[in-house]
């Protein structure tokens, strides 16, 4: 593992039946001419971006302690954070030149997940106001998801089919669809208004694309 400035940047290549192999950034193979050609320079840029975030958040004590790797197992997620281990995993598609700005945004997005529990405690929502505040402070619009149309080299999430459940409020009549059945759900509007918010649950079938469902 080679450290560039304060960020340990690792290219993690996972074989199907082989243990993970850690390659130095400078040794990582180029999968396409669209990849950013100078990996060491990219590593320095990632390190500087992370340190800028930590400095803005008053957490420079974490400089050099947050590990970051590109994980080929990430298919549709651009990044993943393990805040307790202070590690960040990024989708290799972010190495494409077309995704250069998204690479830095995703790094800051995941870094904010590392910082938020340390600054505000662990009993906060993942993309709650604390996380949004941190991301806005480093110049990014807080957004939990990015449309697949804005990302090169990533497949859009397939639309799932199958049974869904209809939750109909017995008081106000509002309907909500969900794929999970739970008797603990309540109508939020009615509960906030002082009611019980009881729901009637009905199993329904989602129509197949291009046609109606068969009875």
C-alpha positions in Angstrom: 0.0 0.0 0.0 1.4 3.3 -1.0 0.4 6.6 0.6 0.2 9.8 -1.4 0.0 12.7 1.0 -2.6 11.9 3.6 -4.8 9.5 1.7 -4.1 5.8 1.2 -5.4 5.2 -2.3 -5.6 1.5 -3.2 -6.9 -0.1 -6.3 -8.6 -3.3 -5.0 -9.0 -5.8 -7.8 -11.2 -8.8 -6.8 -11.0 -12.0 -8.8 -14.0 -14.3 -8.8 -12.1 -17.2 -7.1 -9.0 -15.3 -5.9 -8.3 -13.3 -2.8 -8.2 -9.5 -3.1 -5.0 -8.2 -4.5 -3.9 -4.7 -3.6 -2.1 -2.8 -6.3 -0.3 0.4 -6.0 -2.1 3.2 -7.9 0.8 3.7 -10.3 0.7 0.0 -11.2 -3.1 -0.2 -11.9 -3.8 -1.4 -15.4 -5.6 0.9 -17.8 -8.9 -0.6 -18.8 -9.6 2.1 -21.4 -8.0 5.2 -22.9 -10.8 7.2 -21.2 -9.2 6.5 -17.8 -7.4 9.3 -16.2 -3.8 8.6 -17.3 -1.8 9.6 -14.3 -2.9 7.6 -11.3 -0.3 9.1 -8.9 -1.5 12.6 -9.7 -5.0 11.5 -9.2 -4.1 10.0 -5.8 -2.6 13.4 -4.8 -5.8 15.2 -6.0 -8.0 12.8 -4.0 -5.8 13.3 -1.0 -6.0 17.0 -1.3 -9.8 16.9 -1.7 -10.2 14.8 1.4 -7.9 17.0 3.5 -9.8 20.1 2.3 -13.0 18.5 3.6 -11.5 17.4 6.9 -10.0 20.9 7.4 -13.4 22.6 6.7 -15.1 20.3 9.2 -12.4 20.7 11.9 -11.3 17.1 11.7 -7.7 17.3 10.5 -6.8 14.8 13.2 -8.2 12.2 10.7 -5.7 13.2 8.0 -4.0 10.0 6.9 -6.4 7.8 8.8 -9.2 7.5 6.2 -8.6 4.7 3.7 -10.0 4.8 0.2 -10.1 2.1 -2.5 -11.8 1.5 -5.8 -13.9 -1.7 -5.5 -15.0 -3.4 -8.7 -17.7 -5.2 -6.8 -19.7 -1.9 -6.7 -22.0 -2.2 -9.6 -24.7 0.4 -9.3 -23.5 2.3 -6.2 -21.0 5.1 -6.8 -19.6 4.8 -3.3 -19.8 3.1 0.0 -18.7 4.2 3.5 -17.8 2.2 6.6 -17.7 5.0 9.1 -16.6 2.8 12.1 -13.6 1.6 10.1 -13.1 5.0 8.5 -12.9 3.5 5.0 -14.4 4.6 1.7 -15.0 2.4 -1.3 -15.5 4.0 -4.8 -16.9 2.6 -8.0 -14.1 2.2 -10.7 -16.4 3.8 -13.2 -15.5 7.1 -11.5 -12.1 6.8 -13.0 -13.5 7.6 -16.5 -12.7 11.1 -17.6 -16.4 11.8 -18.1 -17.0 11.1 -14.4 -14.1 13.3 -13.1 -16.4 15.8 -11.3 -18.5 13.0 -9.9 -15.4 11.3 -8.5 -14.7 14.3 -6.2 -18.3 14.7 -5.3 -18.6 11.1 -4.4 -15.5 11.2 -2.3 -16.8 14.2 -0.4 -20.2 12.5 -0.1 -18.7 9.5 1.6 -16.2 11.5 3.7 -19.2 13.4 5.1 -20.6 10.0 6.2 -17.3 9.4 8.1 -17.4 12.9 9.7 -21.1 13.2 10.6 -21.2 10.6 13.4 -18.0 12.0 14.9 -19.3 15.5 15.0 -23.0 14.9 15.8 -23.2 11.4 17.3 -24.3 8.1 15.8 -28.0 8.6 16.3 -28.5 10.6 13.2 -30.0 9.8 9.8 -27.6 8.8 7.1 -28.6 11.7 4.8 -30.1 13.9 7.5 -29.5 17.7 8.0 -26.2 17.1 9.7 -24.8 15.3 6.7 -26.3 17.8 4.3 -24.7 20.7 6.2 -21.3 19.1 6.0 -21.6 18.5 2.3 -22.8 22.1 1.6 -19.8 23.5 3.6 -17.4 22.0 1.0 -19.3 23.3 -1.9 -21.5 20.4 -3.0 -25.3 20.2 -3.4 -26.4 17.5 -0.9 -28.1 14.7 -2.8 -28.4 11.1 -1.7 -28.6 9.7 -5.2 -27.4 10.7 -8.6 -29.5 9.8 -11.7 -27.9 7.0 -13.8 -28.2 9.3 -16.9 -25.5 11.5 -15.3 -23.0 8.7 -14.9 -20.9 7.1 -17.7 -20.2 3.4 -17.5 -22.8 2.4 -15.0 -26.0 0.4 -15.6 -29.3 1.9 -14.5 -31.0 0.1 -11.7 -33.4 -2.5 -13.1 -37.0 -2.0 -12.2 -38.2 -4.8 -10.0 -41.4 -6.6 -10.7 -43.7 -8.7 -8.6 -46.1 -8.4 -5.7 -46.6 -5.1 -3.9 -48.8 -4.2 -0.9 -51.4 -1.5 -0.8 -51.7 0.4 2.5 -55.0 2.3 2.7 -55.7 4.5 5.7 -59.0 3.7 7.3 -59.4 7.3 8.4 -58.4 9.6 5.5 -58.4 7.0 2.7 -54.9 7.8 1.5 -53.1 4.9 -0.4 -49.4 4.0 -0.3 -47.7 1.2 -2.1 -44.8 -0.8 -0.7 -43.0 -4.1 -1.4 -42.8 -5.0 2.3 -45.7 -6.1 4.4 -45.7 -4.7 7.9 -48.5 -4.3 10.4 -46.5 -1.7 12.2 -47.0 1.0 9.6 -49.4 3.8 10.3 -50.7 6.8 8.4 -48.3 9.6 9.4 -50.8 12.4 8.6 -53.5 10.9 10.7 -51.2 10.1 13.6 -49.9 13.7 13.7 -53.5 14.9 13.7 -54.2 12.8 16.8 -55.8 9.8 15.1 -54.7 6.1 15.1 -53.7 6.0 11.5 -54.7 2.4 11.1 -54.1 0.9 7.6 -55.8 -1.8 5.6 -53.2 -4.0 3.8 -54.0 -5.6 0.5 -51.7 -7.6 -1.7 -51.7 -6.4 -5.3 -49.7 -7.5 -8.3 -47.6 -5.0 -10.3 -48.5 -5.0 -14.0 -45.8 -6.4 -16.3 -44.1 -3.8 -18.6 -46.1 -3.2 -21.8 -49.3 -4.9 -20.7 -51.8 -5.5 -17.9 -51.4 -8.3 -15.4 -53.1 -11.5 -15.8 -55.8 -12.5 -13.3 
